[in-house]
């Protein structure tokens, strides 16, 4: 399935959210600092989530993601840890 990337403002995403993947859509917050300074890393992070959804399936991924977030918090969510690690490696490989 083709991914649809949508660029929107804070009317859809709050200022602290750079992007969100709701497969097959990725919504980017054009007002977010990372969007303006390093869009490619932000995009890479979201495509890690796309790969996670494709691997687990839509329902299993989002159910598991919500469960992880409720149990451990956003920063300790295993899906976010994987995405941030990949994003950081991507950023370092570009330097």
N, C-alpha and C positions, 0 to 999 in steps of 0.2 A: 504494500500500500504506500502510495506517495505521501510524504510528509508535507504539510502545509504550514509555512512559517508566517505568522501574523505579527506585525509591528504595531504596537498600540501605546497609549499613554497611561497615566496614572488613573484615568477614569475606569480602567479595567483591572490594573494591578497596582497594589499599594507601592509606595516609594521604596520599601525595603525588599521587594521582590523584583529580581532582575528578569526572570523568565519562569515560565511554567509549561511543562509538557502535559497535555491532555490528548494523548495519542488518538488520532494522527495529526493533531495540531500542536504547534509550539507557539506560545504567545510571548513576545519580548516587550519589555517595558522600555520604551525609548527615552524615558526620563531618568532611568537608573544610571548610576555612576559607571558601572562596568559596561553597560551597553555603549556608552560614549567613549570609554577608554580602551576597552579590549573586547570588542564584540566577538571575535573569533573564539576566544577562550570560553565565553558565555555560551556560544553556539555549540562548541564541542561538548561542554557539560550537559547540555540538553540532549544532544544526540547519544550520550551515554544512557540517558533515561529511555530514549527510543529503543536502544538495543536491549535494555532490561525488559521493557514491555514486550518486545518481540520474542525474547527468550522465554519469559514466564507466561505470557498471555495477558490480555488486558485485565480481566477480572482478578486473577491471582496477583499480578503486580500491584494494582491499586489497593487491593485489600491488604496485602502484605506491607505496602508502603505506609498506609494509614496506621496499621497495627504497630509497626516499628516506630513511627513518629510518636504515637501515644505512649508507648512503653518506654522509649529511650530518649525522646526529644528529637528535634530536627537535625541537630549537629551530630548526634550519635546514631542516626538512622543508617543502616548498612548500605542502602542504595545511594544516599547522599555521600557517605564516606567514599564509596567507589567512584562516584561522579567527580567529587572534588579531587581525589587522587589522580584520576585520569586528566582532569583539567589542568592541574598543576604540572604534571609531566608534559602535557602538550605545550604549556606556556614555556617551560624550561627548554624544551626541544627547539622552540622557535628562537630562543635568544642566542 
